[in-house]
């Protein structure tokens, strides 16, 4: 579940870069959230 959410957020971020949207801050916030979700998942997997 978390991997899917992170993947969707990363795809949305990439699409935001390609489409040159004016919501740059929001797109980068999504990227930060996706990275945090991935890191938490990796830490929980090894824990």
Buried (B, 14 or more C-beta within 10 A) or exposed (E): EEEEBBEEBBEBBEEBEEEEEEEEEEBEEBBEBBBEBBEEBEEEEEE
